[in-house]
Amino acid sequence: MAYWLFKSEPEAFSWDDLAAKGAAGEEWDGVRNYQARNNMRSMKTGDRGFFYHSVKEKRIVGILEVCAEAHPDSTTDDPRWECVDVRALKAVRSAVTLDEIKAHPGLQDMALLKQSRLSVVPVSEDEWRIICDLADMT
């Protein structure tokens, strides 16, 4: 299993919006960055991800699961763009802020910090464990 971080502006699509979709989940559509698209192309069903509210909140608020592998993005006719489907698994007990992530010595190399503009980035197994601990999810 691989781990990921998915960023969304809560005003556009929030954790609550994803949770409301239930087991069917939702396309992670609208991504127009090649590296983020390539990250989604490498995802497998069952991979886990953090749901990160960007812009104003800047915090991890939930854990999601990839429920469909890469397929054409339904929001465009351009065949270059693909997306995965994801579904909400559970909200974190304690949101993990960007400031907490920046301050933690074990998270200094996290892709969220190094590639802050990407909407979909990988998370290492060690980073996943650290953030789950910070989120009180162990």
MARMAR-313004 format. One record per residue (C-alpha): residue in one letter; x negated, y, z negated; chain. Coordinates in pm, 1 decimal. Each point is the difference from the previous one (the first is absolute). Example, Ala and Ser with C-alpha at 12.3 -4.5 7.8 and 13.67 -1.06 7.14 Angstrom:
+-------+----------+----------+----------+-------+
! marvo !       px !       py !       pz ! mitor !
+-------+----------+----------+----------+-------+
!     a !  -1230.0 !   -450.0 !   -780.0 !     A !
!     s !   -137.0 !    344.0 !     66.0 !     A !
+-------+----------+----------+----------+-------+
end
This chain:
+-------+----------+----------+----------+-------+
! marvo !       px !       py !       pz ! mitor !
+-------+----------+----------+----------+-------+
!     m !      0.0 !      0.0 !      0.0 !     A !
!     a !   -118.0 !    350.7 !     82.4 !     A !
!     y !     85.2 !    324.1 !   -176.1 !     A !
!     w !     94.2 !    339.1 !    143.1 !     A !
!     l !    116.2 !    348.3 !    -88.7 !     A !
!     f !    289.0 !    160.8 !    190.1 !     A !
!     k !     43.8 !    376.8 !    -26.7 !     A !
!     s !    324.5 !    185.7 !     53.8 !     A !
!     e !    131.5 !    343.5 !    -80.9 !     A !
!     p !    285.6 !    -69.5 !   -242.5 !     A !
!     e !    215.4 !    263.7 !    168.4 !     A !
!     a !    -24.8 !   -196.1 !    327.1 !     A !
!     f !     10.9 !   -358.3 !   -133.5 !     A !
!     s !    -33.8 !    -80.2 !   -369.7 !     A !
!     w !    -44.7 !   -306.3 !   -216.1 !     A !
!     d !    371.7 !     19.8 !    -83.5 !     A !
!     d !     81.9 !      1.4 !    372.4 !     A !
!     l !   -202.3 !   -318.7 !     51.1 !     A !
!     a !    149.0 !   -166.4 !   -308.2 !     A !
!     a !    349.5 !     77.4 !    131.6 !     A !
!     k !    -77.9 !   -202.6 !    316.2 !     A !
!     g !    -11.2 !   -318.3 !   -207.3 !     A !
!     a !   -151.4 !   -327.6 !    116.8 !     A !
!     a !     31.6 !     94.6 !    367.8 !     A !
!     g !   -251.3 !    280.5 !    -48.9 !     A !
!     e !    -80.2 !    270.3 !    250.8 !     A !
!     e !   -239.8 !     71.2 !    283.6 !     A !
!     w !   -304.1 !    204.1 !   -102.2 !     A !
!     d !     51.4 !    201.1 !    315.4 !     A !
!     g !   -122.7 !    329.5 !    137.7 !     A !
!     v !   -370.3 !    -63.6 !    -57.2 !     A !
!     r !   -197.5 !    169.5 !    276.9 !     A !
!     n !   -357.7 !    -61.6 !   -104.9 !     A !
!     y !   -199.1 !   -279.8 !    162.5 !     A !
!     q !   -184.5 !   -104.4 !   -314.0 !     A !
!     a !    320.5 !    -17.7 !   -205.8 !     A !
!     r !    166.5 !   -193.3 !    283.9 !     A !
!     n !   -293.1 !   -241.2 !     12.1 !     A !
!     n !     31.7 !    -50.2 !   -375.4 !     A !
!     m !    363.2 !    -99.5 !     52.5 !     A !
!     r !    -96.3 !   -232.5 !    285.3 !     A !
!     s !   -221.0 !   -194.7 !   -240.3 !     A !
!     m !    272.8 !    -43.7 !   -264.3 !     A !
!     k !    161.6 !   -335.2 !    -68.8 !     A !
!     t !    340.5 !    -82.0 !   -142.0 !     A !
!     g !    -31.3 !     -8.9 !   -377.8 !     A !
!     d !   -278.5 !    257.0 !    -24.6 !     A !
!     r !     58.7 !    245.0 !   -284.8 !     A !
!     g !    -23.1 !    376.2 !     -0.8 !     A !
!     f !     29.5 !    299.5 !   -223.2 !     A !
!     f !    263.4 !    258.6 !     90.4 !     A !
!     y !   -158.0 !    343.3 !    -41.3 !     A !
!     h !    201.2 !    320.9 !    -11.5 !     A !
!     s !   -219.0 !    256.4 !    175.8 !     A !
!     v !     -8.8 !    380.2 !     25.1 !     A !
!     k !    161.6 !    135.1 !   -318.8 !     A !
!     e !      4.5 !   -307.0 !   -224.6 !     A !
!     k !   -326.0 !   -174.9 !     98.7 !     A !
!     r !     63.4 !   -318.6 !   -193.6 !     A !
!     i !     54.6 !   -372.2 !     38.8 !     A !
!     v !    359.5 !    -79.7 !    -89.5 !     A !
!     g !     68.0 !   -354.8 !    117.0 !     A !
!     i !   -118.1 !   -332.0 !    136.6 !     A !
!     l !    124.3 !   -124.5 !    335.6 !     A !
!     e !    -40.7 !   -305.8 !    217.8 !     A !
!     v !    -54.5 !    -33.6 !    373.7 !     A !
!     c !    305.4 !   -193.1 !    122.5 !     A !
!     a !    -60.0 !     15.9 !    378.1 !     A !
!     e !   -330.7 !     17.3 !    183.7 !     A !
!     a !    -90.6 !    262.2 !    259.8 !     A !
!     h !    256.6 !     61.1 !    272.6 !     A !
!     p !     90.2 !    292.6 !    229.4 !     A !
!     d !     97.3 !    313.8 !   -191.2 !     A !
!     s !    369.5 !     62.6 !     70.3 !     A !
!     t !    -44.6 !    377.4 !    -25.3 !     A !
!     t !   -193.5 !     22.7 !    327.7 !     A !
!     d !    -10.8 !   -149.1 !    346.5 !     A !
!     d !   -379.0 !     27.8 !      2.3 !     A !
!     p !   -134.7 !   -358.3 !    -16.8 !     A !
!     r !   -317.3 !    112.9 !   -181.1 !     A !
!     w !    187.1 !     44.2 !   -328.7 !     A !
!     e !     89.5 !   -287.8 !   -224.5 !     A !
!     c !    115.1 !    -35.2 !   -357.7 !     A !
!     v !     75.7 !   -259.0 !   -265.7 !     A !
!     d !    311.1 !    -44.4 !   -210.8 !     A !
!     v !    -28.1 !     32.3 !   -375.8 !     A !
!     r !    231.0 !    -56.9 !   -294.9 !     A !
!     a !    -10.3 !    128.2 !   -355.4 !     A !
!     l !   -105.1 !   -251.0 !   -264.4 !     A !
!     k !     -8.1 !    207.6 !   -317.8 !     A !
!     a !    -56.9 !    348.8 !   -128.7 !     A !
!     v !   -314.2 !     46.9 !   -204.9 !     A !
!     r !     51.7 !     44.0 !   -373.6 !     A !
!     s !   -231.2 !    299.3 !     -6.6 !     A !
!     a !    -67.8 !    204.2 !    314.6 !     A !
!     v !   -370.1 !     27.9 !     85.2 !     A !
!     t !    -95.1 !    350.0 !    108.9 !     A !
!     l !   -262.5 !    101.8 !    251.5 !     A !
!     d !   -188.3 !    172.8 !   -283.5 !     A !
!     e !    -12.0 !   -328.9 !   -194.8 !     A !
!     i !   -127.8 !   -180.4 !    308.2 !     A !
!     k !   -269.0 !    264.1 !     59.2 !     A !
!     a !   -108.8 !    -17.7 !   -364.5 !     A !
!     h !    -32.9 !   -378.8 !    -20.3 !     A !
!     p !   -357.3 !   -120.9 !     67.3 !     A !
!     g !    122.7 !   -324.4 !    157.6 !     A !
!     l !    205.0 !    186.1 !    260.7 !     A !
!     q !   -258.1 !    243.4 !    135.3 !     A !
!     d !    -31.8 !   -182.7 !    334.1 !     A !
!     m !    372.5 !    -45.6 !     52.2 !     A !
!     a !    114.0 !     68.6 !    357.4 !     A !
!     l !    270.1 !    232.9 !   -136.3 !     A !
!     l !   -280.2 !    233.3 !   -109.6 !     A !
!     k !   -228.3 !    -52.3 !    299.8 !     A !
!     q !    266.3 !      9.6 !    273.6 !     A !
!     s !    260.9 !    220.3 !   -161.8 !     A !
!     r !    185.8 !     82.4 !    321.5 !     A !
!     l !     85.3 !   -361.2 !     86.5 !     A !
!     s !    351.9 !   -114.2 !    -86.6 !     A !
!     v !    -97.8 !   -368.3 !    -26.2 !     A !
!     v !   -331.8 !   -105.6 !   -154.4 !     A !
!     p !   -148.1 !   -321.2 !   -138.0 !     A !
!     v !    -41.8 !    -59.6 !   -372.8 !     A !
!     s !   -261.4 !   -243.2 !   -130.6 !     A !
!     e !     94.0 !   -274.8 !   -243.2 !     A !
!     d !   -196.6 !    174.3 !   -277.9 !     A !
!     e !    173.2 !    333.1 !     74.1 !     A !
!     w !    336.5 !   -177.8 !     -3.5 !     A !
!     r !    -69.2 !   -146.3 !   -345.7 !     A !
!     i !   -120.4 !    331.3 !   -140.9 !     A !
!     i !    304.6 !    188.6 !    125.7 !     A !
!     c !    235.3 !   -271.7 !   -125.8 !     A !
!     d !   -162.1 !     39.3 !   -341.6 !     A !
!     l !     38.5 !    379.0 !     13.9 !     A !
!     a !    364.5 !    -45.5 !    107.3 !     A !
!     d !     64.3 !   -238.1 !   -292.3 !     A !
!     m !     85.9 !   -279.2 !    245.0 !     A !
!     t !   -219.1 !   -281.3 !   -135.0 !     A !
+-------+----------+----------+----------+-------+
end
